[in-house]
Amino acid sequence: MQTKGRALFNLLRMNWVEDSQLSVEPWQVENYRTLPLEKLFEMAGELNISLDKDRFVHYATSCESPEELTEALWLGGEDPSEHDRIYLIVFELWRRLQPEKQSLSLFCDELDYLIDLYDRAELPNDEPLQTALSELARILDESVDRGQPPKEVFQALSEYCAHDLEAFIYDLAASQIDLGNNILASELVDGFFAYVEDNKWFEFLHARLMFDADEEEAHFMIDRLMERLQEEPDFELLLEIARFMASKGSRDHFFRAALDAKPYLQVEEDFQELLALSCEFLPFFDQDEMHEVFTDMLKRRASAPLEKELRPGDRDLSTYFSQMKSVAQ
């Protein structure tokens, strides 16, 4: 997915924060939100653009977005990076001095900012983030009401965000379920289900939410999802289903999910992940002997390169599935 506008620099800064050895220019990863107005005007002056508060507001009245104003102020030149430097300054000035004139890039920048604070546990309370997500849902709904396809709308909007919105919304909803905040989780799942590209994971959240209200229906939903996974394989989702259903005491679903994973094991890491999951839950199903066998197997393979491709004749692989199948029947 292509990242556009301010999100491109938000993503660059996120990567740089994770890896300070990343080769970047200081202006590309500067935290413009922390700079005083006078410093921003000074930086604009260094690029031969004379600005103060009144002058900026005057210029902005004839433009609809910081992107449009950047094009109006930039005089061109041999150094294309000057355009980006001007854009970052103008964007921050617009955010502060023209808050009533919103654009998609400004909204998504604020959403990125709130997500970043949330991920770093620096958001005092979740209300601003919840408000932003509600606004996101409203923007999407209005676009669909105008006849645009839901998934295309979400994809286009996501290009203005540095974060993976689909993954974040899923993780947030899942964490709310874990915390018992089912109302908020349900709002997130229902609000974005039609928009996300891969809604199998959201279908799984629907089933998780259903467990408190109707366990029989939840089991039916899991069965239906596992049938869907036969046509749309997803190894990681199978593991999540196995883990969750084991935690609910559903022996049949746990073993079925583990066995269904067989065709999708590609590398050593996949098999070790499946082994570790099995070792975690087998004692709950009175399979202590098998647990011991798999634990030894996992220890033996601990030094194997995780990216190594699995061989069809791998003895441990055959042992694992034959033993799992014998107790699943």
N, C-alpha and C positions, 0 to 999 in steps of 0.2 A: 504494500500500500504506500502510495506517495504521501509525504508529509508536506504541508503547505504553510506559507506565511510564518507567523511568529512561532508556530509549533515546531518548525524546523530547528530553531535556535533553542527552544525549550528542550527538545530531544537531545541536542548537542550538549547542553549544559547538564542534563541528567546523566548522560554517559560520562561526561568529564568529572562529575562529582563521584561517580563510581570508580573511575580510573583517571587519576590526576596526571598520569603519564601520557594521556591522549594528546595528540598534537593539535592545538587550537590557538587562535588569536585571542588575546585577553578580551577584546570588545565582543567576541562571539559568545562568551560565557559569563559576561558581567551580569550581576544581579541588578538590573536597572530599577527595580522596585525600591531599592534601598537608597538610591541616589537623590540628593536634594534637587529641587527644581533648578536652582542656579547652576548646579553642575551639569544638568542636562542641556541648559541653554549654552553653557560654555562649550560643551562638546559639539553642539550644533555649529557654533561659531568657528570652531577649528576646521569644520568642513565647509566653511564659507557660506553658512546659512545663518543670518542674523535673526534671532528670535527672542522675544520676551513673552510674558503671559498674555498681554493684550494683543500683540501681533499674532501669536499662535491662534488665539480664539478667533480673531478676524479671518485668518486664512482658513480655519476649519469650518467656518459657516458656509463656505461654498463647496465643501466636500462631504461625502457620505461615509467615509471610512479613513482610517490611518493609511491604508494602502493607496487610496486615491490622493491624499494629501502628499504622501511621499513622492508620487509621480509628479505632482505639481511643483514641488520644491527642488527636486533633483535636476540639475542642469546638464547632466551627462558628464562623461569624462573617460579617460583612458583606464582608470582603476574601477572595475565593476564592484569591488568590495565597498566602495564609498556609498553606493546605493543601499546596501544592506545596513551599513552603519547608520545612515540617515533614517532608514526605516525603523530600526530598533529604538532610536531616540524619539522619533515622531510617535511611535506606538505607545511608548510610556507616557509621553506628554498628553496624548489623546486620552489615555486611560484615566488620567488624573483631572484634566481640565475640561473634558467633554463627556462626562459619565452618562449624560442623558442621551447621547448619540451612540447607541450600541451597534455592533456589527457581529457577524458570525465569528470572525477571528478574535474579537475582544471577548465574546462570551466563552469561546473554547479556551482562550488563554486563562481566564478566571477559573474555569473548571479544572484545567491542568494544575493551576496553583493550589486549589483546594485538595485535589487528589494527592498532590505531592506532600502537603501538610499532613493529610490523613495517613499516608503511608509511613511518614516519619514520626507519627504519634505526636504531632505538634499542633493539631487542631483542637482548640479549647473545648468545642462541642461540635456535634455532627450536623447541627441545624443548617448552617450555610451550605454544606455539601448536599444535604437532602433537598434544600430549596433549588440548588443548581440542577440537580438531577430531575426534579419535577419540571423545571423550565426546559430542560433538554427533551423530556417526553412531550411537552406541549409543542415545542418547535417541530419535532418529528411528526406529531399528530396533524398539525396544521399543514405540513408539506404533503402528507398523504391525502388529506382532505382536498387538496388542490389537484389530486390525480397522479402524484408521483409514487412509484413503487417503494414499499417500505424498506426493503433491504438496500436499495440503491440510495435512498435518502440517508440512511444510517452510515453507509460506506462513504458517501460524499462529505458528510459532516465530520466523520472520524478523521478525515485527512487534515483537519484543522486542529487536531489534538495530538500532543506528543505521547500521551499514554494510550495503551490498548483499552479502549472503552469497553469492549465486549468482555474482555477478561476481568477488568476492574469491577464491572457491575455484577458479574457472576460471583467473584470472590466476596464482594460486599454482601450480596444476598445470602451466600452460604454462611458467612460469619454471623449475620443477623439470626439465621436459623439456629446456629450453634449457641447463640446467646439467648434464645427464646423469644426474640423479637419477630414473631411470625407475621405480624401485620405489615411492618416495614418491608420484610423480605418478600411478602406476597405482592406488595405494590411494585417492587422492583422487577420481579419475575413477570408479572402480568403486563407491566408498563412497557417492557422492552422485548418481550417474547417474539413479537411479529417482526422486529427490526434486526435482530442479531443474525449473523450469517449461519452459525452452527447452533441451532436451538436445541440440539440433543441434550446439551448440558443443562439448559434451562428446563427442559422436560424432566430431567432428573431432580431438579430443585422442586418442581411441581409435586413430584412423588414424595419427596422428603416432607414437604409442607402438609401433604394429605395424611401422613401417618398419625398425626394427633387427632384428626377429625374422623377418619374412616380407614382403618388399617387394611381392611379387605380391598378397598378401592386402590389404596397405595400399592399393594402387592400386584394388583392387576396392571397398574401403570408401569411398574418395574418390568413386569413380563412383556408388556407391549414395547417398552424401550429396548429391552434385550433382543426382541425380534427385529426391531429396526436396526440394531447394531450388526445383525447378520448381513444386512445390505449396505450399511454405512459403518465400517469397522472403526473403532476408536479404542485402542488399547488402554489408554489412561482412564477413560471413562469406565471401562469394564472393571478396572482396579478400584475406582471410587465406588462403584455399585457393590462390588464384593466387600469392601471395607464397611460401607454403611449397612448393608444387609446383615453382615456378621454382627455388627454392633446391636442390631435389632433382634438377634437370635434366629435369623432365618437361615438355617443350615442349607436348605435346598438352593436358595439363591446364591449363597456364598460359593458352593461347589460348582454350580452351573457357570457362574461368571468366571471362575478360575479356569475351568475346562474350556470355555468359549475363547479364552485368550490364546490358546495354543497356536492357531494359524498366524497370529500377529506378532509372535516373538521373533525379533530380527537379530538383536545383538545381546551380548552378555548382560548389559545393564537391565534389559527387559526381564530376563530370567531371574536375576538377583532380586529385582523389585517384586516379582511375583512370589519368589521364595520367602522373602522377608514378610510380605503380607500374610502368607500362609502360616508362617511360624508365629505370627502375632495372634492369630485367631484359632488355630487348630485346638489348643487346650480347652477353649470354650465348648468345643464339640466332642470332648472326651477322646481326642485322638493324640494321646501323649506319645505313643510309640512313633507315629508318623512325624510328630513334631520334632522328636529327637533326631530322626533320620534327616529331615530337611534342614535342621539346625547345623548338623555336621556337614551337610552338603554346602550350605551357605558359607561356612567357615573355610572349607576347602577351596572354594572359588573366589574367596575374598581378594586374592592377589591377581586375578585374571583381568586383563585390560577390558574396561567396560564397553569400549567401542568394537571389540572383537565380534565378528559374525558367528552366530551359533551354527554348529554342524548338525546336519540331519541325524547323524548317528550318535549324537551326544548321549552317553549312558545316563547321566544324571537327569537329562530332559525326559528320557523314556521312563525312568524310574518314577519321576515326579508325577507324570500324567497317568501312569498305570496305577499308582497307589491312590491318587485322588479319584480316579474313575471307580476303583474298587469299593470305596466307601460312599461314593455319591449314589450308587445304584440302590 
